Amino acid sequence: MREEQKSDLPEDIERGEEEEISEAAGAAEIDDNKLKQSLKEATDKYIRLYADFDNYKKIAARNKEELLKYANEDLMTDILTVIDHLELALQHSAGSESSESLAQGVELTLKELKSVLEKHGLMTIDAIGKPFDPSVHHAMSQIESEDAEENTVVKEFRKGYMLRDRVIRAALVGVAVKPSQSGDAGSEDTENQSVRTEE
C-alpha cells in the first residue's frame, strides 16, 4: 500500500504543476490582452491629442494673421473723421476765390493722407449708382426718383471705408424709390369700390 501511495503522489504533483502552468499561461494571455488594449487606447489618445494640437496651431496662426492684418483698424477709424473734415473744408472753399490757395493746400494734404492710408489697406466704398447693399451701405433716407432704378444709391451723405476686406464704416446713403402715385391710385381704388358695390 505504501508503494501505491508513493506512486500516486508524483502524478498529483505533476497534475498540479500542469494546472499551475496552464493558469499562468491563461493569466499571461489575459495580461497580454490587457496590455494590447491599453496600448491601443494610449495610441488612440495620442493620435487625437496630436490632431487637436495641430488644429490649435492652425487656429493660433490664423488668429495671429488676423490680428496683424487689422491691427490699425482703430487708428484708421479715428483718422476717417480728419478726412471728413478736410473734405468739408474743400467743399466750403469751392466758391471763394480768396481761399483758393488754401483749398489747394488742403486738397494736396488730403490726397497725400489718402494715399498713405491706401498703402495700409484702406479703401473707399463706392456708393453712387450702385445697388443698395446693407453690408456696406447704411440707408438714411429714401429719395423718390424716376431716373434711377429702385434700390439704387442716388445720394451719399458720408463716405464709407473698408480696411482690406472688413467694413470699418458703412456709407450713409439715400436710396432711390419710385415716386408714389397717390392721386391716381386713390381714384382707381374708389372706382374699384364703386364697381364692387354695384355688383
Contacts in CASP RR format, 6 or more apart in sequence:
PFRMAT RR
TARGET T0000
AUTHOR 0000-0000-0000
METHOD contacts of the structure
MODEL  1
MREEQKSDLPEDIERGEEEEISEAAGAAEIDDNKLKQSLKEATDKYIRLY
ADFDNYKKIAARNKEELLKYANEDLMTDILTVIDHLELALQHSAGSESSE
SLAQGVELTLKELKSVLEKHGLMTIDAIGKPFDPSVHHAMSQIESEDAEE
NTVVKEFRKGYMLRDRVIRAALVGVAVKPSQSGDAGSEDTENQSVRTEE
69 164 0 8 1.000
70 163 0 8 1.000
70 164 0 8 1.000
70 166 0 8 1.000
72 120 0 8 1.000
72 163 0 8 1.000
73 163 0 8 1.000
73 166 0 8 1.000
73 168 0 8 1.000
76 117 0 8 1.000
76 120 0 8 1.000
76 122 0 8 1.000
76 161 0 8 1.000
76 163 0 8 1.000
76 168 0 8 1.000
77 168 0 8 1.000
77 169 0 8 1.000
79 113 0 8 1.000
79 117 0 8 1.000
80 161 0 8 1.000
80 168 0 8 1.000
80 169 0 8 1.000
82 113 0 8 1.000
83 110 0 8 1.000
83 113 0 8 1.000
83 114 0 8 1.000
83 159 0 8 1.000
84 158 0 8 1.000
84 159 0 8 1.000
86 106 0 8 1.000
86 109 0 8 1.000
86 110 0 8 1.000
86 113 0 8 1.000
87 110 0 8 1.000
87 159 0 8 1.000
89 103 0 8 1.000
89 106 0 8 1.000
90 103 0 8 1.000
90 106 0 8 1.000
90 107 0 8 1.000
90 110 0 8 1.000
93 99 0 8 1.000
93 100 0 8 1.000
93 102 0 8 1.000
93 103 0 8 1.000
93 106 0 8 1.000
94 103 0 8 1.000
96 103 0 8 1.000
114 122 0 8 1.000
121 163 0 8 1.000
121 164 0 8 1.000
122 161 0 8 1.000
122 162 0 8 1.000
122 163 0 8 1.000
123 161 0 8 1.000
123 162 0 8 1.000
123 163 0 8 1.000
123 164 0 8 1.000
124 159 0 8 1.000
124 160 0 8 1.000
124 161 0 8 1.000
125 136 0 8 1.000
125 137 0 8 1.000
125 159 0 8 1.000
125 160 0 8 1.000
125 161 0 8 1.000
125 162 0 8 1.000
125 167 0 8 1.000
125 170 0 8 1.000
125 171 0 8 1.000
127 136 0 8 1.000
127 137 0 8 1.000
127 153 0 8 1.000
127 156 0 8 1.000
127 159 0 8 1.000
127 160 0 8 1.000
127 171 0 8 1.000
127 173 0 8 1.000
128 153 0 8 1.000
128 154 0 8 1.000
128 155 0 8 1.000
128 156 0 8 1.000
129 148 0 8 1.000
129 152 0 8 1.000
129 153 0 8 1.000
129 154 0 8 1.000
130 137 0 8 1.000
130 152 0 8 1.000
130 153 0 8 1.000
131 149 0 8 1.000
131 151 0 8 1.000
131 152 0 8 1.000
131 153 0 8 1.000
132 139 0 8 1.000
132 151 0 8 1.000
132 152 0 8 1.000
132 153 0 8 1.000
132 173 0 8 1.000
132 175 0 8 1.000
135 167 0 8 1.000
136 160 0 8 1.000
136 162 0 8 1.000
136 167 0 8 1.000
136 170 0 8 1.000
136 171 0 8 1.000
137 153 0 8 1.000
137 170 0 8 1.000
137 171 0 8 1.000
137 173 0 8 1.000
137 175 0 8 1.000
138 170 0 8 1.000
138 171 0 8 1.000
138 172 0 8 1.000
138 173 0 8 1.000
139 173 0 8 1.000
139 174 0 8 1.000
139 175 0 8 1.000
140 157 0 8 1.000
140 172 0 8 1.000
140 173 0 8 1.000
140 174 0 8 1.000
141 155 0 8 1.000
141 174 0 8 1.000
141 175 0 8 1.000
142 174 0 8 1.000
142 175 0 8 1.000
142 176 0 8 1.000
142 177 0 8 1.000
143 154 0 8 1.000
143 155 0 8 1.000
143 174 0 8 1.000
143 175 0 8 1.000
143 176 0 8 1.000
143 177 0 8 1.000
144 176 0 8 1.000
144 177 0 8 1.000
144 178 0 8 1.000
144 179 0 8 1.000
144 180 0 8 1.000
145 154 0 8 1.000
145 176 0 8 1.000
145 177 0 8 1.000
145 178 0 8 1.000
145 179 0 8 1.000
146 178 0 8 1.000
146 179 0 8 1.000
148 154 0 8 1.000
148 176 0 8 1.000
149 176 0 8 1.000
150 176 0 8 1.000
150 177 0 8 1.000
150 178 0 8 1.000
151 175 0 8 1.000
151 176 0 8 1.000
151 177 0 8 1.000
152 175 0 8 1.000
152 176 0 8 1.000
153 171 0 8 1.000
153 173 0 8 1.000
153 174 0 8 1.000
153 175 0 8 1.000
153 176 0 8 1.000
154 174 0 8 1.000
154 175 0 8 1.000
154 176 0 8 1.000
155 173 0 8 1.000
155 174 0 8 1.000
156 171 0 8 1.000
156 172 0 8 1.000
156 173 0 8 1.000
156 174 0 8 1.000
157 172 0 8 1.000
157 173 0 8 1.000
157 174 0 8 1.000
158 169 0 8 1.000
158 171 0 8 1.000
158 172 0 8 1.000
159 171 0 8 1.000
160 167 0 8 1.000
160 169 0 8 1.000
160 170 0 8 1.000
160 171 0 8 1.000
160 172 0 8 1.000
161 167 0 8 1.000
161 168 0 8 1.000
161 169 0 8 1.000
162 168 0 8 1.000
END
